[in-house]
Amino acid sequence: VVLYHPLLNFAIISVMFLVTFSLTIVAPIIPLFMRQFVSKDAFVGYVFSFNSVILILSALVMDVVLKRVSKVRFLKVGLFGYFVSFLFFPLVRNLPQLLALSFVRMFLSTAVIVTLGLLIRESVKKSGIGKAEGFFFMVLNLAWLIGPVVGGSFAGEFGFNWSFVFASVFSLLAFVVIMVRNPYVMHVPQSDHDHIME
């Protein structure tokens, strides 16, 4: 039986907001940042299309991966990798490096968001899933409302490189939340133990 625990929801929601906020901080500057490494404006669109392909493939892979590893452990690795990926953006010097880093970032962001969504479903009573997921996506949209404004203003004041560093701070905070307060205090069927619990 999966038992509801309010601290679990608080941790997941906090992490979701911090991760999405870090993503949306750099959302306004990513096209301008990419433009430095391509010869035509149209290539920026191609790079975004590349990112979308990675997003789709990553989502397909998640089903296989999450059946083999602990969700919380996977979330920890994903969050730390996501944090590190932001720090590498100021070091990018050419298009291949940008594409490689974009691949890593898209895979990790997909991994984190999908895992958080699954944890939300498993952290509440069956009757409360709709309400919990609704609140989950409300928090996500709140981050998208605030993040681009903050990110655009910050980039205008301090430049692209410091914007990535600034965004990394929030992804690091998300990682700290999971490390300091491991929220996964649930009872699950034994058959699901290896897939869900640490």
C-alpha positions in Angstrom: 0.0 0.0 0.0 1.4 3.4 -0.9 1.0 5.8 1.9 0.6 9.6 1.6 3.3 11.6 3.2 3.1 15.5 3.1 6.9 15.9 3.4 7.3 13.9 0.2 4.9 16.2 -1.7 6.7 19.3 -0.4 10.1 18.0 -1.4 8.9 17.0 -4.9 7.1 20.2 -5.5 10.1 22.3 -4.3 12.4 20.4 -6.5 10.1 20.7 -9.5 9.9 24.5 -9.1 13.6 24.9 -8.7 14.4 22.7 -11.7 11.9 24.4 -13.9 12.9 27.8 -12.7 16.6 27.1 -13.6 15.4 25.9 -17.0 13.3 29.0 -17.6 16.0 31.4 -16.5 18.1 30.5 -19.6 15.1 30.0 -21.9 15.1 33.7 -23.2 18.8 33.6 -23.9 19.3 30.2 -25.5 18.5 31.3 -29.1 20.8 34.3 -28.8 23.5 32.1 -27.3 23.1 29.6 -30.1 23.4 32.3 -32.7 27.1 32.8 -31.9 27.9 29.3 -33.2 25.9 29.1 -36.4 26.2 31.0 -39.7 22.5 31.6 -40.4 19.5 32.4 -38.2 17.7 29.4 -39.6 20.3 27.1 -38.0 19.0 28.2 -34.6 15.7 26.6 -35.5 17.5 23.4 -36.6 19.3 23.2 -33.3 16.0 23.6 -31.4 14.5 20.8 -33.6 17.5 18.7 -32.7 16.7 19.3 -29.0 13.1 18.3 -29.6 14.2 15.0 -31.1 16.4 14.4 -28.0 13.5 15.2 -25.8 11.2 12.6 -27.5 13.9 9.9 -27.5 14.7 10.6 -23.9 11.1 10.2 -22.9 11.0 6.9 -24.6 14.2 5.7 -22.9 12.9 6.7 -19.5 10.4 3.8 -19.3 13.2 1.3 -19.7 15.6 3.1 -17.4 13.2 3.6 -14.5 12.2 -0.1 -14.5 15.8 -0.9 -13.6 16.9 1.7 -11.2 15.6 3.4 -8.0 13.7 6.5 -8.9 15.2 8.6 -6.1 18.7 7.5 -6.9 18.1 8.3 -10.6 16.7 11.7 -9.6 19.8 12.5 -7.5 22.1 11.6 -10.4 19.9 13.6 -12.9 19.8 16.7 -10.7 23.5 16.7 -10.1 24.2 16.2 -13.8 21.7 18.9 -14.7 23.5 21.3 -12.3 26.9 20.5 -13.8 25.6 20.9 -17.4 24.8 24.6 -16.8 28.4 25.2 -15.7 29.7 23.9 -19.0 27.7 26.3 -21.2 30.1 29.2 -20.6 32.9 26.9 -21.8 31.3 26.1 -25.2 33.3 27.4 -28.1 31.8 25.7 -31.2 28.6 24.1 -32.6 29.6 20.4 -31.9 30.2 21.2 -28.3 26.9 23.0 -28.1 25.0 20.1 -29.6 26.7 17.6 -27.3 25.9 19.7 -24.2 22.3 20.3 -25.5 21.9 16.6 -25.8 23.1 16.0 -22.2 20.9 18.8 -20.8 17.8 17.7 -22.6 18.2 14.1 -21.5 18.8 15.1 -17.9 15.9 17.6 -17.8 13.6 14.9 -19.2 14.8 12.4 -16.7 14.3 14.7 -13.8 10.8 15.9 -14.8 9.5 12.5 -15.7 10.8 11.0 -12.5 9.3 13.8 -10.4 5.9 13.2 -12.1 6.1 9.5 -11.3 7.0 10.3 -7.7 4.0 12.6 -7.4 1.7 9.9 -8.5 3.2 7.5 -6.0 3.2 9.9 -3.1 -0.6 10.5 -2.7 -3.7 8.4 -2.2 -5.3 7.2 -5.4 -8.2 9.6 -4.8 -5.9 12.6 -4.7 -3.8 11.9 -7.8 -5.7 14.4 -9.9 -5.4 17.2 -7.4 -1.7 16.5 -6.8 -0.9 16.5 -10.5 -2.9 19.6 -11.0 -0.9 21.4 -8.3 2.3 19.9 -9.7 1.7 21.5 -13.1 0.5 24.7 -11.6 3.9 25.0 -9.9 5.6 24.2 -13.2 3.7 26.9 -15.0 4.4 29.4 -12.2 8.1 28.8 -12.8 7.6 29.4 -16.5 5.8 32.7 -15.7 8.5 34.0 -13.4 11.7 32.5 -14.8 11.9 34.1 -18.3 11.4 37.6 -16.7 14.1 37.0 -14.2 16.4 35.4 -16.7 16.0 38.0 -19.3 16.7 40.8 -16.8 19.7 39.0 -15.4 21.2 38.4 -18.8 20.7 42.0 -19.8 22.6 43.1 -16.7 25.3 40.4 -16.4 25.6 38.6 -19.8 25.0 35.1 -21.0 27.7 33.3 -19.1 26.7 34.5 -15.7 23.1 33.6 -16.5 24.0 30.0 -16.8 25.9 30.1 -13.6 22.9 31.8 -12.0 20.6 29.1 -13.3 22.9 26.4 -11.9 22.4 27.7 -8.4 18.7 26.7 -8.5 19.4 23.3 -9.9 22.0 22.8 -7.2 19.4 23.8 -4.5 17.1 21.2 -6.0 19.8 18.6 -5.6 20.4 19.7 -2.0 16.7 19.3 -1.1 16.8 15.7 -2.2 20.1 15.0 -0.5 19.3 16.6 2.8 15.7 15.5 3.1 15.3 12.2 1.3 11.6 12.3 0.9 10.8 8.8 -0.2 9.3 7.4 3.0 6.6 5.1 1.5 5.5 1.5 1.7 5.2 -0.2 -1.6 4.4 -3.8 -2.7 7.5 -6.0 -2.5 7.5 -6.7 -6.2 8.0 -3.0 -6.9 10.6 -2.5 -4.2 13.7 -2.6 -6.5 12.1 -0.1 -8.9 10.9 2.4 -6.5 12.6 2.3 -3.2 16.3 2.9 -2.4 
